[in-house]
């Protein structure tokens, strides 16, 4: 008999077809974010779930779904999942790292450039019919090439951003990370490890790529923004909550910094109302990894994990990116 799974958000049809070859599949074609009660109800009798970063998963939910054996997310970030609670209940959890690294770094660069060169601000001006003549400083912004790039969080995506800056745009790179990188990795991008304060003070363009956790909550607030140059920009492609959105809106409005690019927000899909009214911020709806090939790769990796996690045959392949493989002890 096939195992039963729940696909909690709409995913690309090719992946659903593949999953149907392995499992009895219930899908969420309406693509609504289910409440905890509805999710728990739909998970009854399911062996596995394919989720995204929009479903909170915790011990209370897991206790209501005792049959569940595997939860696989198509997202890299997993601050929505209590992994120790999964492990304690023998539920395998896998996220989907790596496949979105380059696409997300591309987008981080696009946002940073759009903010620095005032792309959306000037487009809105043009669309409003306010462009009546060329002037020498019309929407004059900051350069990217040769400017100092500051990367907060030098994981895979942070390194991909640094590589683009160093190799493509001749940018000196400063970075701050929980731990310093090996000298050979630093040498790849000519990256210099600095304190957080030095990063904010020294960079012309700061890109934030740290995962969200209790420790990184409001890592960037009024004090950090105050340290930055008035000509500087800040770009967040990590998670809402790492930046204090209200403080950022104030810093943008009063000229503490020049501009910002934000793909993630504290209370998605709501956006802090003050950010909607300041002109010098580029806002996008959490789409940094949203190229079609990458979204397919993310879904396929989640499917790879789910298929392997629920395959109990001796010698079956292991889920490639599980975070708690130990729950499959019987197979290791
Ligand atoms: C991720 O993979 O974490 C992206 O933010 C999409 O959820």
Boltz pocket constraint, residues with backbone or C-beta under 6 A from the ligand:
constraints:
  - pocket:
      binder: B
      contacts: [[A, 52], [A, 53], [A, 74], [A, 75], [A, 76], [A, 77], [A, 78], [A, 96], [A, 100], [A, 237], [A, 238], [A, 286], [A, 289]]
      max_distance: 6.0
